Amino acid sequence: MEFFKIICPGKGNVFIDGIFQGESMDGTDPKIFQCNTGVHDISMDCLDGKICGEPAQRIRIEHTNPIFPMEVIFTCV
C-alpha cells in the first residue's frame, strides 16, 4: 500500500483514477490517502470557490509510508 497527501492552500475533493476519496483536509491538516503502487491520475476539485491551476496530475506513487507520504501539490487560482 502507498500513501500520499494533497498540498494546497485551499480545501477540495480528491479523486484517484476518477474515484472520489474524500476531502483533502482532515480538520486543519492534510488528509493522508492510500492507494496501490503504480501510476495514478490524482485530481482535485476546489471547495473554496476557486479553480485548481492544474486540476489533474498523472504520477507514480511508490516507496511511501504513512509517516512519509508523497506530497502532491496543487495550486488554486
LINQUI-V964735 format. One record per pair of residues at least 4 apart in sequence whose ideal C-beta (glycine too) atoms are under 7 Angstrom apart, sorted by the first residue. I is the first residue (numbers start at 1). J is the second residue. Records with the same first field share a line. If there is no record, write none. Layout:
# LINQUI-V964735
I=J ; J
This chain:
# LINQUI-V964735
1=34
2=34 ; 35 ; 36 ; 37 ; 61 ; 62 ; 64
3=32 ; 33 ; 34 ; 64 ; 65 ; 66 ; 69
4=33 ; 61 ; 64 ; 69 ; 70 ; 72
5=30 ; 31 ; 32 ; 33 ; 69 ; 71
6=14 ; 24 ; 30 ; 44 ; 72 ; 74
7=30 ; 71 ; 72 ; 73
8=12 ; 24 ; 44 ; 74 ; 75 ; 76
9=76
10=46 ; 48 ; 50 ; 76
11=23 ; 24 ; 25 ; 47 ; 48
12=24 ; 44 ; 45 ; 46 ; 47 ; 52
13=20 ; 23 ; 44 ; 45 ; 47
14=21 ; 22 ; 24 ; 33 ; 44
15=19 ; 20 ; 21 ; 43
16=21 ; 33 ; 35 ; 40 ; 42
17=40 ; 41
18=41
21=33
22=31
23=31
24=30 ; 31 ; 44
25=29 ; 30 ; 31
26=31
32=66 ; 69
35=40 ; 61
37=61 ; 62
38=60
39=58 ; 60
40=59 ; 61
41=56 ; 58
42=57 ; 59 ; 72
43=55 ; 56
44=52 ; 55 ; 74
46=50 ; 51 ; 52 ; 76
48=76
50=76 ; 77
51=76 ; 77
52=74 ; 76
53=75 ; 76 ; 77
54=74
57=72
59=72
61=70
64=68 ; 69 ; 70
